[in-house]
Amino acid sequence: MMQRVDVHLDERSYPIHIGSGSLSQAHLFKPHLSGNQVAVISNDTVAPLYLDDLLTALGGADVDVFTLPDGEQYKTLDSYAAIMDFLLAKRHNRSTTLVALGGGVVGDITGFVAATFQRGVGFIQVPTTLLAQVDSAVGGKTGVNHPSGKNMIGAFYQPRCVIADSAVFATLPEREYRAGLAEVLKYGVIADPEFFDWIEQAGEKLLDKDPDTLVWAVRRSCEIKAGVVEDDERETGLRAILNFGHTFGHAIETLTNYRTYLHGEAVAIGMVMAADLSVRVGSLQLKDAQRIKRVLQSLDLPVCPPTELSDDVMHRAMGMDKKVVDGKLRLVLAETIGRVIVTEEIDASALRATLNAGDVLCDG
Amino acid sequence: MMQRVDVHLDERSYPIHIGSGSLSQAHLFKPHLSGNQVAVISNDTVAPLYLDDLLTALGGADVDVFTLPDGEQYKTLDSYAAIMDFLLAKRHNRSTTLVALGGGVVGDITGFVAATFQRGVGFIQVPTTLLAQVDSAVGGKTGVNHPSGKNMIGAFYQPRCVIADSAVFATLPEREYRAGLAEVLKYGVIADPEFFDWIEQAGEKLLDKDPDTLVWAVRRSCEIKAGVVEDDERETGLRAILNFGHTFGHAIETLTNYRTYLHGEAVAIGMVMAADLSVRVGSLQLKDAQRIKRVLQSLDLPVCPPTELSDDVMHRAMGMDKKVVDGKLRLVLAETIGRVIVTEEIDASALRATLNAGDVLCDG
């Protein structure tokens, strides 16, 4: 059964279609194609699995396909330039429509190309990972990485439509699937205690990919994200709550060269660190922090930062994070399960204590 | 005396300050700086002339300066990437402000960097050519060229403020100055017969750079452009009238590798060709077309396409222009002086006749 969540952003509003088999349904794509030209951007892992189904759904359109190698290391300005070259060589024009078939890397690059190809063309997200379905494909953040940090180059640019097919999780590696669950749990922590309870209960079913459980997890995550994005499309304030766990997580990813952890895994660790810091500054009760950690563990996610990263190194890596405003570090802290705050008033010694691995939550 | 024109685009509204000495006035910059970090992007011709004055105006800010080589051939994705590298090496963050000090190339690249550095930061345009003051610095078109065509990569992104200093024309090469007058005349043709009359009368004073005449020419041009942009920020319709003469002009620039003509010169020729085509399809009276040509000539601008470009070659070059919508060529035709229309219904034989150099207007 197909579910629909709408992201309301005036003339940039769009639907998210969630359900098994959605990526093969022509009628979901049709209303969002600007003209007859379509370019599908995918990667060499996903394309062999789902490109044929997608091409069937795109039926009569004049489709060109560009395939990137799979991996975060290809989320670069070079890949961006290669796609631009491809579109121009194939003579795509301002009324082309791009379709991103893949995970966050493909979606973010394709969105950034769409935002800037001839000053903006339409695009459709077909996210094929759990992480992309509940996070990166929704909300219009697009971009590429730079050697100095993630997503340093990009734009806010909304898709015309998101098609989240839950059948794709059957072929998603277990580890990637579980990493996506970290972001699902994040929505409970930042905005919805009942959803957090539900995930805590549904843990086994989620790990087993029970179809109805999955559709609800994706749907509720998208609803929460849509609500936040509707209030603050360009992250001038509230939207920063979506970064709960991410400032720590990004620093860990950067310092391990994006090789040791999947994004969701780094975020899982980052959420525990953010919870730990929240306890240290007196914002969150210890039992709630421990509960966050326990649910992440029950989802087979890592919850401790790598011991080889010194607090100095972490501190510096966090300072270069783009969430720094005019030299001030902004962090998202939990107040309770279901409510977080964004603050620039960080107690330096509490932060140091959290960064020194032997902390309460990881010892406990 | 300082003049002010406002571009009304809701929360993206901004002022244009026009007058002699404006780029040295700190109070014009101050309200538009997001934080203390500022990056000035300029080129190696303009920086030696005006950078010191600008730095004085930026007073207490923490300023880094990046200088490009001068020239359209540097309006590339490579220059864009080099500026991104520079900003990140200097640890600029989301509350930095970019200042573009230069002509259209510097303004367009800087605007595109501002649109996409950490998903968007503020920027100020300080255009130092007539062309940039009346056209490229106003309206939010940003971008870089691609070997396959001009401005193929870019974004719509409005500056926080435009500071148009008329004193800079004293150091602007005569030829570049005159090229800018082509765009000034264009505003008369597309929207304001009285302004056209005024330019026709003021020809000598314009060529002599009479200060008051200049300020009015820039001011009225900016007002007309602002009005069009306010109605159609993202060029879904009306804004296309600003391209009068540009589809022909871009083709000429592309085919001569941007070496033979300045943009305004190519536009001057393009306006005559567009007027010629307008006469051939019965939309414009011959005497009006001839008047457009005569005024351009009086401003010492070229009015005939280069004879070595065959109609086949021109036709193909126009077909690759990004103003083609789903395979259809859109052109702007004049109906009278002061009114133009955008059409996709082009009489193929009339277009061929215009493209065959020996046309009515160039013979007459």
Interface residues (C-beta under 8 A of the other chain):
Chain A: S34 G35 N36 Q37 L77 A81 M84 D85 L88 A89 R91 N93 R94 S95 F112 A115 T116 F117 Q118 R119 G120 K141 G143 H146 S148 G149 N151 M152 I153 G154 A155 F156 R234 E235 M320 K322 K323 V324 V325 D326 G327
Chain B: S34 G35 N36 Q37 L77 A81 M84 D85 L88 A89 R91 N93 R94 S95 F112 A115 T116 F117 Q118 R119 G120 K141 G143 H146 S148 G149 N151 M152 I153 G154 A155 F156 R234 E235 M320 K322 K323 V324 V325 D326 G327
